[in-house]
Amino acid sequence: MSSKHSLDEKVYEAEGRPVSMADLLGYFSRMGAMRVSDLHVKIGCPPTFRKDGTLQPIKGPALTAVTAEALIFSMLSDKEVALLQEKRSIDSSLITEQFQFRLNVFYENDGLAAAIRALESDIPPVENLGFPNAVWKDIVEMQQGLVLLTGITGAGKSTTIASLLAYISATRRCRIITLEDPIEYRLHSRQAMISQREVGRDVPTFERGLRDALREDPDVIFVGEMRDRESTRWTLTAAETGHLVFSTLHTRDTRGSITRLLDMFPANQQDEIACQVSLGLKYCIAQKLLPRADEKGRVVAMEILNNTYSVGNLIRLRKLEQLYSQLQIRTRDIPEERMVTMERSLARLVHAGTVTAQEAEKWAEDRSAFLDEMKQTKPD
């Protein structure tokens, strides 16, 4: 760690008592990462947690430049501090007895700031994630193809993928290689053999990691994010060449995810990429995390697109505006269908009493479609 500050150094005062960064991180342990997901440290504001999706500052004075630096630098090594001052932002991670934390430290208008994301050390069982149907059973049995998880930052994409990979590791003798920035969940080799590589530490880029992975005899590959054209092209290639591939995109719904994939490439290549996606994609799942009605954490809502023959044909022809109708009609809980719109998932959660109608309506992509689902979807 940095020689200037330690995690236990009490440099801030909250509610009349001295507080260290270790004390602030301890709040995650008391509440659990499913309820308290993030801590924000910024000059001019008190330390602020995101609890059940809402920002809640602690009772204390605004941070000064000195206290913010002391808190943030206590989590970084000397090398990371030097890199931060050179690059003006860094990604890092921190492991305590209870949690692993994902850090993004950066300079902004007021000075130094940090966003700290808590990651549960225990991966939740896939059966308890909240899938609206049995699609996860199909996914863990797949031998090849791309499974794409999408959603805004903090939507639980990495948790879902980690849970699926943990199930595969426990039930299949296979080789799993992950490429992450940074590594969020520590996966254990059980039936499967797992190698986790961190971009920036173990491999310079996702593209290089994917090139390497294809020579490392993998059965399953997890690409933390398709960030650019080259990593996307190699991810699609891996899915085409007989591997089961998981990856993520920061998009709000399944149709937007397909559009994002195509838009990464110039117009003269989009027909070729659309054909690649139509053949390689197996499932696209969009996630949102909503506050529970009982105020005891959050619950996931999912939109699931199954790349059936009809869906693949629409993608190949780039008729993406027609995908929503497939989501609406191919809804039976059988392997050939298992599709659901976000609006239907939200309506089901409301009818189950899990979330309020007002909260669900705020998260719907199409308000009128959600209201229609509320009328048509029967309570479980």
C-alpha atoms as one frame of an Amber mdcrd trajectory, in Angstrom:
protein
   0.000   0.000   0.000   0.992   3.650  -0.265   3.482   4.600   2.406   1.626
   7.850   3.128  -1.706   6.481   4.336  -3.224   3.223   5.574  -6.778   1.877
   5.505  -7.005   2.139   9.303  -5.826   5.748   9.524  -8.683   7.832  10.964
  -8.619  10.975   8.835 -12.317  11.941   8.751 -14.964  12.620  11.383 -18.553
  11.360  11.001 -21.304  11.563  13.616 -18.818  12.876  16.166 -16.242  10.090
  15.864 -13.033   9.646  13.849 -13.422   7.423  10.789 -10.965   5.604   8.525
 -11.457   4.211   5.040 -11.646   0.758   6.660 -14.579   2.018   8.743 -16.342
   3.319   5.626 -15.799   0.032   3.788 -17.157  -1.804   6.822 -20.575  -0.335
   6.089 -20.835  -2.690   3.117 -20.348  -5.653   5.457 -23.102  -4.497   7.803
 -25.662  -3.953   5.031 -24.551  -6.347   2.289 -23.522  -5.519  -1.279 -26.987
  -6.317  -2.635 -28.292  -3.314  -0.692 -25.271  -0.995  -0.601 -23.513  -1.214
  -3.944 -21.204   1.817  -4.133 -19.301   4.427  -2.152 -18.494   7.795  -3.725
 -15.662   9.955  -2.408 -15.584  13.516  -3.746 -14.197  16.834  -2.542 -16.968
  19.150  -1.353 -19.369  16.314  -0.396 -19.459  13.894   2.534 -18.768  10.230
   1.677 -21.902   8.995  -0.075 -23.239   5.448  -0.385 -25.633   4.098  -2.997
 -28.198   2.174  -0.982 -31.013   0.345  -2.774 -30.167   2.363  -5.867 -30.342
   5.807  -4.189 -27.430   8.028  -3.145 -27.320   8.620   0.623 -24.558  10.817
   2.135 -23.367  10.005   5.633 -23.745  12.523   8.442 -20.470  14.370   8.334
 -18.723  17.416   6.893 -17.819  17.837   3.246 -14.504  16.260   2.326 -11.527
  18.546   1.851  -8.783  17.884  -0.674  -6.580  16.603   2.156  -9.132  14.156
   3.620 -10.253  12.913   0.192  -6.656  12.204  -0.781  -5.943  10.433   2.506
  -9.009   8.198   2.153  -8.457   7.388  -1.520  -4.680   6.927  -1.441  -5.055
   4.453   1.450  -6.527   2.003  -1.094  -3.754   2.419  -3.695  -0.175   1.257
  -3.985   2.635   3.737  -4.606   2.793   2.537  -8.207  -0.943   3.130  -8.674
  -0.687   6.615  -7.162   2.080   7.471  -9.641   0.046   6.052 -12.543  -3.024
   8.002 -11.419  -1.090  11.258 -11.369   0.224  10.516 -14.865  -2.945   9.187
 -16.521  -5.455  11.179 -14.398  -7.622   8.086 -13.863  -7.064   4.426 -13.005
  -9.034   1.227 -12.448  -7.995  -0.916  -9.522  -9.301  -3.406  -6.991  -9.066
  -3.970  -3.254  -9.676  -7.155  -1.280 -10.685  -7.169   2.390 -11.789 -10.062
   4.592 -15.437  -9.556   3.641 -15.444  -8.116   0.117 -13.596  -7.383  -3.031
 -13.951  -3.793  -4.228 -13.673  -2.421  -7.743 -12.176   1.060  -7.774 -12.182
   3.854 -10.310 -10.121   6.828  -9.130 -10.032   9.986 -11.209  -9.471  13.718
 -11.255 -12.429  16.011 -11.930 -13.249  19.710 -11.648 -12.990  19.807  -7.838
  -9.962  17.531  -7.639  -9.548  13.868  -6.689 -12.601  11.546  -6.642 -13.322
   7.818  -6.443 -16.161   5.423  -7.178 -15.918   2.210  -5.130 -18.077  -0.789
  -6.064 -18.552  -3.659  -3.596 -18.582  -7.209  -4.922 -19.936 -10.045  -2.839
 -17.282 -12.676  -2.184 -19.972 -15.380  -2.363 -21.460 -15.824  -5.811 -25.257
 -16.221  -5.570 -26.676 -19.540  -6.843 -27.992 -19.198 -10.376 -31.367 -20.551
  -9.223 -31.759 -17.511  -6.948 -30.826 -14.782  -9.409 -34.362 -14.096 -10.575
 -34.537 -15.462 -14.125 -38.172 -15.141 -15.309 -38.040 -18.595 -16.938 -35.763
 -21.628 -17.257 -33.469 -20.069 -19.873 -30.451 -20.398 -17.562 -30.750 -24.199
 -17.768 -30.382 -23.978 -21.551 -27.403 -21.618 -21.264 -25.335 -23.760 -18.887
 -25.775 -26.769 -21.193 -24.640 -24.900 -24.327 -21.384 -25.887 -25.991 -20.901
 -22.883 -28.281 -22.249 -19.465 -29.175 -22.394 -15.997 -27.622 -24.440 -15.119
 -24.535 -24.612 -11.339 -24.181 -25.570  -9.639 -20.903 -26.518  -5.977 -21.194
 -27.599  -3.179 -18.916 -26.454   0.069 -17.377 -23.577   0.183 -14.902 -24.618
  -1.530 -11.683 -27.332  -3.672 -13.267 -25.789  -6.928 -12.029 -24.400  -8.198
 -15.342 -21.139  -9.473 -13.848 -22.996 -11.191 -11.009 -25.232 -13.068 -13.442
 -22.294 -14.216 -15.559 -20.247 -15.219 -12.499 -23.184 -17.279 -11.244 -23.562
 -19.046 -14.602 -19.818 -19.736 -14.770 -19.783 -21.041 -11.190 -22.586 -23.474
 -12.081 -20.708 -24.621 -15.191 -17.527 -25.052 -13.133 -19.375 -27.230 -10.629
 -21.066 -29.451 -13.229 -18.863 -29.746 -16.336 -15.308 -30.904 -16.994 -14.214
 -28.046 -19.210 -11.640 -25.247 -19.532 -12.818 -21.724 -18.653 -10.767 -18.601
 -19.400 -11.900 -15.132 -18.346 -10.630 -11.701 -19.463 -11.704  -8.988 -17.028
 -10.917  -5.366 -16.172 -10.630  -5.781 -13.239 -11.458  -9.295 -11.972 -14.697
  -8.923 -10.009 -15.470 -12.407  -8.669 -12.901 -15.043  -7.782 -14.054 -18.248
  -9.485 -12.963 -21.643  -8.185 -11.893 -24.604 -10.285 -14.181 -27.501  -9.441
 -15.149 -29.868 -12.222 -13.849 -27.186 -14.592 -10.347 -25.692 -14.754 -10.516
 -21.881 -14.574  -7.922 -19.227 -15.448  -8.814 -15.590 -14.785  -6.728 -12.898
 -16.506  -6.902  -9.219 -15.592  -6.459  -6.691 -18.403  -3.589  -4.361 -17.579
  -1.998  -6.840 -15.169  -1.911 -10.241 -16.908  -2.576  -9.150 -20.475  -2.378
  -5.685 -22.125  -5.751  -5.610 -23.916  -8.958  -7.615 -24.406  -7.967  -8.141
 -28.044  -4.600  -9.654 -27.082  -6.279 -11.772 -24.407  -8.746 -13.142 -26.936
  -5.987 -13.945 -29.414  -4.163 -15.776 -26.623  -7.301 -17.545 -25.390  -7.984
 -19.164 -28.746  -4.590 -20.918 -28.402  -5.187 -21.994 -24.795  -7.695 -24.789
 -25.438 -10.756 -23.089 -23.879 -14.277 -24.450 -23.891 -15.790 -21.350 -22.262
 -14.541 -17.755 -22.542 -15.748 -14.718 -20.604 -14.871 -11.339 -22.142 -15.588
  -8.683 -19.521 -16.779  -6.128 -22.055 -16.848  -5.650 -25.817 -15.391  -2.156
 -25.742 -14.268  -1.564 -29.306 -14.316  -2.895 -32.819 -11.383  -5.292 -32.471
 -12.459  -6.892 -29.179 -15.977  -7.269 -30.608 -14.715  -8.898 -33.801 -12.569
 -11.383 -31.858 -15.424 -12.147 -29.460 -17.728 -12.952 -32.381 -14.992 -15.067
 -33.955 -14.554 -17.053 -30.726 -18.301 -17.735 -30.618 -18.250 -18.843 -34.262
 -15.356 -21.256 -33.813 -16.943 -23.641 -31.340 -16.605 -21.863 -27.975 -19.228
 -20.828 -25.455 -18.596 -17.099 -24.964 -20.059 -14.688 -22.410 -19.689 -10.931
 -22.670 -21.361  -7.643 -21.705 -22.451  -4.346 -23.239 -23.622  -1.122 -21.610
 -26.998  -0.908 -23.363 -30.516  -0.648 -21.957 -32.348  -3.321 -23.940 -31.758
  -6.265 -26.250 -32.610  -4.462 -29.481 -30.263  -1.622 -28.588 -27.531  -4.180
 -27.976 -27.773  -5.563 -31.516 -27.770  -2.006 -32.880 -24.676  -1.161 -30.799
 -22.813  -4.205 -32.137 -23.503  -3.229 -35.740 -22.766   0.461 -35.180 -19.256
  -0.336 -33.950 -18.346  -1.053 -37.561 -18.325   1.146 -40.685 -21.368   0.997
 -42.936 -19.632  -1.120 -45.570 -18.966  -3.876 -42.990 -22.330  -3.940 -41.227
 -23.920  -6.549 -43.493 -21.021  -8.899 -42.772 -21.215  -8.257 -39.015 -25.009
  -8.671 -39.024 -24.516 -12.103 -40.597 -21.870 -12.968 -37.985 -24.149 -11.895
 -35.117 -27.117 -13.785 -36.565 -25.058 -16.985 -36.590 -23.016 -16.587 -33.400
 -25.418 -14.972 -30.928 -27.505 -17.398 -28.861 -29.066 -15.206 -26.167 -29.126
 -11.521 -25.370 -30.307 -10.689 -21.847 -30.907  -7.127 -20.672 -31.024  -6.537
 -16.908 -32.266  -3.864 -14.531 -32.095  -3.800 -10.727 -35.143  -2.271  -9.014
 -35.726  -1.402  -5.352 -37.969  -3.959  -3.678 -41.353  -2.834  -2.380 -40.418
  -4.023   1.121 -37.270  -1.847   0.992 -35.100  -4.919   1.639 -32.700  -4.650
  -1.258 -33.198  -4.877  -4.992 -34.595  -7.387  -7.463 -33.645  -8.078 -11.069
 -35.915  -7.630 -14.075 -34.804  -9.253 -17.333 -35.572  -8.947 -21.019 -34.572
 -12.127 -22.851 -34.012 -12.429 -26.603 -33.516 -15.994 -27.871 -31.823 -16.079
 -31.282 -34.308 -18.388 -32.962 -34.390 -18.843 -36.738 -36.857 -15.952 -37.075
 -34.779 -13.645 -34.876 -31.568 -14.561 -36.702 -33.203 -13.777 -40.030 -34.294
 -10.331 -38.794 -30.757  -9.614 -37.558 -29.204 -10.779 -40.821 -31.582  -8.531
 -42.810 -31.031  -5.712 -40.245 -34.772  -5.393 -39.600 -34.134  -4.756 -35.916
 -37.353  -2.804 -35.394 -39.241  -6.087 -35.764 -37.411  -7.859 -32.919 -39.822
  -6.571 -30.270 -42.707  -8.513 -31.792 -40.659 -11.723 -31.409 -40.079 -10.883
 -27.731 -43.829 -10.476 -27.297 -45.038 -13.673 -28.937 -42.305 -16.310 -28.315
 -42.950 -16.468 -24.592 -43.638 -20.125 -23.783 -41.178 -21.625 -21.285 -39.717
 -24.107 -23.762 -36.193 -24.098 -25.255 -37.459 -22.960 -28.681 -38.926 -19.773
 -27.177 -38.280 -18.539 -23.577 -38.461 -14.866 -24.565 -39.813 -12.017 -22.479
 -39.956  -8.235 -22.814 -38.696  -5.967 -20.055 -42.216  -4.606 -19.692 -43.648
  -8.086 -19.080 -40.934  -8.870 -16.518 -41.729  -5.624 -14.714 -45.469  -6.345
 -14.738 -44.876  -9.804 -13.273 -42.813  -8.314 -10.444 -45.598  -5.845  -9.697
 -48.277  -8.556  -9.675 -46.095 -10.637  -7.355 -45.907  -7.704  -4.943 -42.118
  -7.569  -5.287 -41.940  -4.010  -6.647 -44.455  -1.168  -6.709 -46.252  -0.234
  -9.909 -44.853   3.301  -9.695 -41.277   2.043  -9.453 -41.716  -0.455 -12.287
 -43.210   2.198 -14.555 -40.134   4.381 -14.058 -37.892   1.579 -15.314 -39.980
   0.580 -18.347 -38.481   1.353 -21.742 -41.979   1.706 -23.234 -44.541   3.095
 -20.786 -47.575   2.234 -22.895 -46.342  -1.336 -23.409 -45.844  -1.668 -19.647
 -49.390  -0.446 -18.939 -50.727  -2.942 -21.480 -48.765  -5.740 -19.773 -50.175
  -4.685 -16.405 -53.670  -5.264 -17.800 -52.852  -8.534 -19.572 -50.372 -10.254
 -17.260 -52.062 -12.336 -14.623 -50.735 -12.470 -11.060 -48.733 -15.646 -10.318
